[in-house]
Amino acid sequence: LWDPTMVRRPLLEPNLSVGGMTFLGASLFLFLMANVLTSKDDPVALAAARGAEQFFYEPGDEGKNAPKDKVGDDDAGNMATKYDAGDNATESEAAEEARKKAKREDLLARYGPGYPILFQLQRIPAQTIAAMMRSGTPEGEQERAQARRSVDQTTVRLTAIFSHLAIVLGVVMIGYRHFDNYKTGIAAATLYLMLPYTARMTGFVDHVLPAALLTWALVAYRRPLVAGTLVGLSIGAIYYPIFLLPLWISFYWRRGLFRFLSGVLVAVGVLVIALALEWNGWPDFVSKLQWMFGWRLPWNVPTEGFWSPRFTTPEYRIPVLAAFIAMCGSFALWPAQKNLGTLLCCTAAVMLGSQFWHAHGGGLYLAWFLPIALLTIFRPNLEDRIALAVLPAGWTPDWIAKRSVARAA
């Protein structure tokens, strides 16, 4: 919050050469990703990946839609028994539906919003890789369960590895394109890989995936449509980036606002439409939306970690949440003129502030703001990087417009 008031920004040169930092960063990345491949999977992410599958396809549902044999004359004597058992079948179906609903609510309460869509998309390459690693088609319930577990593990590991790679490349790109100093970007990326938190939480997808989306939204800030799409995807991933909208809308207010909002609405709309593809009625669709956006009252959320009833009173989260919302709303007015430096530090402040009222492991999700906070520390003076100066006036990028003018001339 203090960073926008600092006008003079001395250049922070790292005390390693570019070659040394690149070697150190590449070695750390390889070791950390090897740890992801060989260590045990994050139980939260693994359960979320499996919960995403169960949310759309309950185990055993594939057999319900299988074609049934026609009833012949010899089976007529058994029909009366089946009709007598109709009431019991109805009761059992109601109990089964209640069990599924309770399981979904439990998954939502324990693993947070946003997982069904993103993990369903990630299961596509995971299923392909898992199929390539095994020969033949799994036969038997035990083999099919093992195949599903293999897909879940591959899903989690692929998502974690590519998310870390996206963060590192995004930080380097911001230094190269927006700081005009690729050495600064490499230094920030290397420091991110050196921190103990990164080594401890390497395989935790719910930590790194939102960070990757937000980092690349900052990379693409000169393309409001792309930046809005990435912010919309991050909202679908963990819900909390929705509090970034006052800040980003204020940044694009004088130019690019419609393009940014279009990207956000398109991304969220695609996620909602994808939820509706498996249509099972309005109650089921509303339940999926609740999973995606985490629609739960703060006082009805089971709390863990700092907000656990063992340590404190969960009701104290409500004034903390109110103060957080007031801070996020204030970014619509302060600072009056926002530049890229303001966008960096205030985005980090919002994602850091969400840790104070996060009901599950609040304070542990450092990756949500860590890459952006490192860029804030290393950044130069960016007062000239305002939307009115760096964004094209229309939907066409500058380099295409300049080439068109040159050809016309």
Disulfide bonds with the S-S distance in Angstrom:
none
